[in-house]
Amino acid sequence: MRHDLNAVDNELVDLIYSSLLEETSWQQFLDRLAMTIPEGRSTLFFHDRASGAGAFSLQSGLTEQQVNDYNNYYSRLNPWMPKALKRQIGVGVTASQMLAHDELEKTEFYNDYLLPMGAKSAVGVTILRDQDRSFFLSVLTCRKEHNQNLPSAQLLTRLAPHLARVFQHYQAASIHRSVAQAGTRLLDLFDVGVVVVGAGGAIKTISPRAQAMLDEGIDIRLSFSGKLQIHSSVANRMLYRVLGSCNQAPKFQTFLLDNIRMTIIGVQKDQLSSLFEGPTAVLLLEPRSNRYSPADLRDFSNRYMLTAAETRALRGLFSGKSVDGIAADAGLSRETIRSQVKSLYAKANVRSHVELLRLVTFLSSN
């Protein structure tokens, strides 16, 4: 089955933030993720380096016995863990990048645990790491070839910054217990200001940190009629597109304002919820005290293995220059720079300057 990757990305990101706000459940997110790969079984889980054991905290497609077997025994035998505990955070990988498949086939984990359920390989990503405990998102699959599973690994890379943002304050507890507490604790514990906005720009919920930013009135304020207003006309139009009836509005987009970095997320609901509750948008507000530094872009360049020319294009874009401006500074033709920008987009798996901005925004904040 062919998938519209942009639609799948938007749907899954929307489910992440909807789960954050209890508009839906993490089970729905995992169920939908499992559907993106043949015979997929998805799980959010952790592994503790000190004890050498871990547990499937939330999962889709596994029986209760399979979960218990992993938690009580096979987590200690998981042959992917030695490299998974050291791999780069936020970068999705295929199982064969952790351990060659012919070596995997020699293990008890493969023959007695994976094969009986029909699984032969997996893709995974490290969401965050806290001292000895690492948190992962993984999908088991019947496909074993690296090239077949690589698109799914790349999907996890794109989801990882959003998941890290949601789970970063739950590093000292299991994902299961943390998710159970999300509805009452998350807005107060979140690392950024959070504003939930309803129809007409009315504020439904606001975290203390976001309230402080609103009180300053520099980048956001309330109008005399009680509607949230963003001082950037572009961001303000985006917010009200999300809150309107326009189905073509992006599901999430990031803007750099004078003092804050703002991400606007449109939360989709089922028809019944939409009827009674109306549209909802979530604003994530981060102080711009840590603007993009040369180190941020250098790390991004290394992560995506950019060439010197592609890195020059990246720095130019993030300094606010146009393609023509970058070309003039480099003494090169516009078409040469356009080609380098296209190559940069391809390596980062984005399609526009906005998507590139969003990706660097999330990666630099982790």
C-alpha positions in Angstrom: 0.0 0.0 0.0 1.3 3.4 -1.0 1.2 6.2 1.7 1.1 10.0 1.3 4.1 10.5 3.7 3.2 14.1 4.4 -0.3 13.1 5.4 1.0 10.2 7.6 3.5 12.5 9.3 0.8 15.1 10.0 -1.6 12.5 11.3 0.9 11.0 13.6 2.2 14.3 14.9 -1.4 15.4 15.5 -2.0 12.2 17.5 1.1 12.9 19.6 -0.1 16.3 20.6 -3.8 15.2 20.9 -2.6 12.5 23.3 -0.7 15.1 25.2 -4.0 17.0 25.7 -6.0 13.9 26.2 -8.0 14.6 23.1 -7.2 11.1 22.1 -5.0 8.3 23.6 -1.5 7.0 23.2 -3.0 3.7 22.2 -4.5 5.3 19.1 -1.1 6.8 18.2 0.6 3.4 18.6 -2.1 1.6 16.6 -1.8 4.1 13.7 2.0 3.9 13.8 1.8 0.1 13.6 -0.2 0.4 10.4 2.6 2.1 8.5 4.7 -1.1 8.2 3.7 -4.6 7.3 2.5 -6.7 10.3 3.7 -3.8 12.5 3.7 -4.0 16.3 4.6 -0.7 17.9 5.8 -0.1 21.5 7.0 2.7 23.7 9.4 1.1 26.1 12.4 1.7 28.3 15.7 -0.1 29.1 17.8 0.3 32.2 21.5 0.0 31.6 22.3 -0.7 35.3 19.9 -3.7 35.7 20.2 -4.8 32.1 16.4 -5.1 31.8 13.5 -3.1 30.5 9.8 -3.2 29.8 7.2 -2.6 27.1 5.2 0.2 28.8 2.7 0.9 26.0 2.2 -1.3 22.9 0.0 -2.1 19.9 -0.3 -5.6 18.4 1.3 -7.7 21.2 -0.6 -10.1 23.4 -0.4 -9.8 27.2 1.7 -12.9 27.3 4.2 -11.5 24.8 4.5 -8.3 26.8 5.0 -10.3 30.1 7.6 -12.5 28.4 9.6 -9.5 27.3 9.3 -7.7 30.5 10.2 -10.7 32.7 12.8 -12.4 30.6 13.6 -11.4 27.0 14.4 -7.7 27.8 17.6 -9.0 29.3 18.4 -10.9 26.1 17.5 -8.2 23.6 20.5 -8.2 21.3 19.8 -4.7 19.9 20.2 -3.0 23.3 24.0 -2.7 23.4 24.1 -0.3 20.5 20.7 1.2 21.1 21.9 2.4 24.6 24.7 4.3 22.9 23.2 5.4 19.6 22.4 9.0 18.7 19.2 10.3 20.3 16.4 11.2 17.8 17.7 9.3 14.8 15.6 6.4 13.6 17.5 3.2 12.6 16.7 -0.2 11.2 17.5 -3.3 13.3 20.3 -4.3 10.9 22.1 -1.1 11.8 22.1 -2.4 15.4 23.0 -6.0 14.6 23.5 -7.8 11.3 20.5 -10.0 10.5 22.6 -13.2 10.2 23.9 -12.6 13.7 20.4 -11.8 15.0 19.2 -15.2 13.6 21.6 -17.0 15.9 20.0 -15.6 19.1 17.4 -17.0 21.5 15.6 -13.7 21.3 15.0 -14.1 17.6 14.2 -17.8 17.5 12.1 -18.0 20.7 10.5 -14.6 20.9 10.4 -12.8 17.5 9.8 -15.6 15.1 6.8 -17.2 17.0 4.9 -13.8 16.6 5.9 -13.5 13.0 8.4 -10.7 13.5 11.9 -10.7 11.8 13.2 -7.2 12.3 12.3 -3.8 13.6 12.9 0.0 13.4 13.5 2.1 16.4 14.5 5.5 17.8 15.8 6.7 21.1 13.5 9.4 22.4 15.5 10.5 25.4 18.1 9.2 27.8 18.4 9.9 31.5 21.4 8.5 33.3 21.0 4.7 33.1 17.5 4.7 31.6 16.7 5.2 27.9 13.3 5.5 26.4 12.5 4.2 22.9 9.8 4.0 20.2 10.1 0.8 18.1 8.0 -1.0 15.6 8.5 -4.8 15.0 7.9 -6.0 11.4 7.9 -9.1 9.3 10.3 -7.4 6.8 13.9 -8.0 7.4 15.7 -6.0 4.6 17.3 -2.7 5.6 16.2 -0.9 2.5 12.6 -2.0 3.0 12.6 -0.7 6.6 14.6 2.5 6.0 11.6 4.7 5.2 9.9 3.6 8.5 13.1 4.5 10.4 13.2 7.9 8.7 9.5 8.4 9.8 10.6 7.7 13.4 13.3 10.4 13.0 10.7 12.9 12.1 8.5 11.9 15.0 11.2 11.8 17.6 11.5 15.6 18.3 7.8 15.8 19.0 7.9 12.8 21.3 10.9 14.1 23.2 9.2 17.4 23.7 6.2 15.5 25.3 8.2 13.1 27.4 11.2 15.1 28.5 9.8 15.7 32.0 9.1 12.1 32.6 12.7 10.9 32.6 12.7 9.6 36.2 9.6 7.4 35.8 8.3 4.8 33.5 6.4 6.0 30.4 3.3 4.1 31.6 3.0 6.0 34.9 4.0 9.3 33.3 1.3 9.1 30.6 -1.3 8.3 33.2 -0.4 11.6 34.9 -0.2 13.7 31.8 -3.7 15.1 32.0 -3.1 16.8 35.4 0.6 17.5 35.4 1.9 18.1 32.0 1.0 21.8 31.4 2.7 22.8 34.7 5.8 20.6 34.1 6.3 21.3 30.4 9.6 22.9 29.5 7.9 25.6 27.4 4.8 27.8 27.7 1.7 26.1 26.5 -1.5 27.8 25.4 -4.6 25.9 24.3 -6.8 28.1 22.1 -10.4 27.5 21.0 -12.8 28.9 18.5 -12.4 32.6 17.9 -9.1 32.8 19.6 -10.4 32.3 23.1 -7.9 30.8 25.6 -9.0 27.4 27.0 -6.0 26.6 29.1 -2.7 28.4 29.7 0.4 27.2 31.7 2.0 29.6 34.2 5.0 30.1 32.0 2.9 31.0 29.0 0.8 33.4 31.2 4.0 35.2 32.2 4.8 35.6 28.5 1.3 36.9 27.8 1.5 39.4 30.7 4.7 40.8 29.1 2.7 41.5 25.9 5.7 41.6 23.7 4.9 38.9 21.1 1.4 37.8 22.2 -1.5 39.6 23.9 -5.2 39.6 24.4 -7.4 41.9 22.4 -10.1 44.0 24.1 -12.6 41.3 23.1 -10.5 38.6 24.8 -9.0 37.0 21.6 -5.4 35.9 21.5 -3.4 38.0 19.1 0.1 37.3 17.9 2.2 40.4 16.9 3.5 38.6 13.8 0.8 39.0 11.1 1.9 35.8 9.4 1.8 33.7 12.6 -1.6 35.3 13.5 -3.1 34.4 10.2 -1.8 30.9 10.6 -3.4 30.5 14.0 -6.8 31.6 12.7 -6.5 29.4 9.6 -6.0 26.5 12.0 -9.0 27.6 14.1 -11.1 28.2 11.0 -12.7 25.8 8.5 -9.8 25.7 6.1 -8.8 22.0 5.7 -5.7 23.1 3.8 -4.1 24.7 6.9 -0.8 23.1 8.0 -1.1 20.9 11.1 1.9 22.5 12.7 4.3 25.3 11.9 7.1 27.1 13.8 7.7 30.9 13.8 10.6 32.9 15.2 9.2 36.0 16.8 11.2 38.8 18.5 11.5 37.1 21.8 9.9 33.7 21.5 9.9 30.7 19.3 6.3 29.7 18.7 5.0 26.4 17.3 1.3 26.4 16.3 -0.4 22.9 16.3 -3.8 22.3 14.9 -5.6 19.5 16.9 -7.9 17.3 14.9 -10.9 15.8 16.6 -13.6 13.3 15.7 -16.8 14.7 14.3 -18.7 14.6 17.6 -16.0 16.4 19.5 -15.7 19.0 16.8 -19.4 19.6 16.9 -19.6 20.3 20.7 -16.1 21.7 21.4 -15.2 23.5 18.2 -11.6 23.8 16.7 -8.5 23.7 19.0 -5.0 24.9 18.5 -2.0 24.5 20.8 0.8 27.1 21.0 4.2 26.1 22.3 6.2 29.1 23.4 9.9 29.1 24.0 12.1 32.1 25.0 14.6 32.9 22.3 17.4 33.3 24.7 19.1 30.4 22.9 18.9 31.5 19.3 20.5 29.4 16.7 24.2 29.3 17.3 26.9 28.2 15.0 27.1 25.1 17.1 23.4 24.3 16.5 23.9 24.4 12.7 27.2 22.6 12.9 25.5 19.8 14.8 22.7 19.7 12.3 25.2 19.6 9.4 27.0 16.7 11.0 23.8 14.8 11.8 22.7 14.9 8.1 26.2 14.7 6.6 25.9 17.9 4.7 28.7 18.9 2.3 30.5 22.2 2.7 28.4 23.8 0.0 25.1 22.5 1.6 26.3 23.8 5.0 26.9 27.2 3.5 23.4 27.2 2.1 22.1 26.2 5.5 23.9 29.0 7.3 22.7 31.5 4.6 19.1 30.5 5.0 19.2 30.8 8.8 20.8 34.2 8.6 17.8 35.4 6.7 19.3 35.5 3.3 17.5 34.6 0.1 18.9 32.2 -2.5 20.0 35.3 -4.5 21.7 36.7 -1.5 23.6 33.5 -0.8 24.6 33.3 -4.4 25.9 36.9 -4.4 28.0 36.3 -1.2 29.5 33.1 -2.6 30.1 34.5 -6.1 28.1 31.7 -7.6 25.0 31.5 -9.9 21.5 31.4 -8.5 20.9 28.0 -10.1 24.0 26.6 -8.3 22.7 27.7 -4.9 19.2 26.5 -5.7 20.7 23.1 -6.5 22.6 23.0 -3.2 19.4 24.0 -1.3 17.5 21.2 -3.0 20.2 18.8 -2.0 20.1 20.1 1.6 16.3 19.6 1.6 16.6 16.1 0.3 19.1 15.0 2.9 17.0 16.5 5.7 13.9 15.0 4.2 12.1 18.4 4.1 10.4 20.2 1.2 10.6 23.9 2.2 12.4 26.5 4.2 9.6 26.3 6.8 10.0 22.6 7.3 13.8 23.0 7.6 13.2 25.7 10.2 10.9 23.4 12.1 13.3 20.6 12.0 16.3 22.6 13.2 14.0 24.2 15.9 13.1 20.9 17.4 16.6 19.3 17.1 18.4 22.3 18.6 16.0 22.4 21.6 16.7 18.8 22.6 
